[in-house]
Amino acid sequence: MKSVCKVAFELFISGRAHSSASARRLGGEMCKELKTKVLRLLPPTSNGPCVHQEGQTDGEILSCTAKALKEGHVVGVPTDTIYGLACLAQNSEAVRKTYDIKGRNGHKPLAICVGEIQDIYKYCKVKVKDGLLGDLLPGPVTLLVGVRIPDDTFMRRLCQMCAEPLALTSANISSHTSTVAVEEFQELWPKLAVVVDGGPIGDHSRLGSTVVDLSVLGKYRIIRPGCALSSTVDVLEHKYGLSEDSGREDEPLNSAHSSSHAEAHHRP
């Protein structure tokens, strides 16, 4: 990638609650009216791939979403904490659309996510120990080291299917509350090619991930406390001997897509 990125990694917990019947009906109606595909994921069963009422498997939903991304569209996707908007990070027009949809300041970065830890090395220089990455990721933590890794099964497979990094930001109008159900960002549906409904997300805390800057050797700086502050600090200080760097001023960080959104410095 030509742009300079700050990496964000986080853990997404699979297995979300089902959407209500009324929400499914509303989604279907809006899908027809807006020509936006609203596709609902279901938890996997022990009997094999889950088939939806519409006759679609999760694999087919992945293919449909990946196709939309590759065609330059913006899609709505679930994570373990809040819903996000995603597009191909190296498609400048798609990135511009994402900023336009959110009404986001063009100087504020978007998070970049990849499917696996090894993919990080393709897009950034990593200065932290591999073991540290393994201890914190997957997890609700964002590390400012170059690229972001989601560990939600759907999102990871989507990244792998696209074979390139995705730009990711919260599914909401900038400065508005983060969303934990697809119904909460219905106003954006008309501008999206696909909305993947993973059901209500998490405990609805909307805290987002803990964002940590590890750019200074032997130091760490908390950019955003998020939902995993104590466990993250415990790993950094007690296992790796890092000390808090309180000498630098915090950079403003918006809750990009959120759960853990380390915001990468990717600009259109």
C-alpha angles and dihedrals in degrees: 000000000000094000123079111246137195109215125233126194128183145161120247117197113223124219115060132187119267122260116248121263091247091052090051091051091048091048091052093049093049090046090059094042098046098030087234115138110233107193122186122213120211128200113266117256131216089246096068137270115003114246116206127221088257090056096253126131124212087253091058091048089052091051092048092049094046090049091053091050093049090051089059099258130137118238137193114235138177126241130177095271112023140350121271144197115234138188136157107290093216095051103090094192092053090048089051090051090053092054090047094050092053096038085233125171107255091225092062112090129233125225118255118214134191133184104245139021091247089059090065091072091060093063108029147022111255118209100175127086118273089232091059091054090050092050095051100033135103087033145100090282132108117207117200097221105109119293138026127242123202117196098196107124094232095045094046092049090047091054090048092048091052090046092212137070122282126221109229134191137159118287098241142080109280113275091014124114118286115253129238099178131042092239089065093068100039090128088069096048096091089061096049128082094207135014114196111206111209093168126247110338128233123307093326091245091132089203095134126208128317106258117212130184112214097169094117114071113247093006138091132196125197109227095176126008094215124161101312105045101128097044092046094050089047091057094044097047105032102034101032102024096232119158127213116263105217096162097087127072116245117253115229111261127189120207095259111203079322137215086108109346114178102184115230119210095248115144126181 
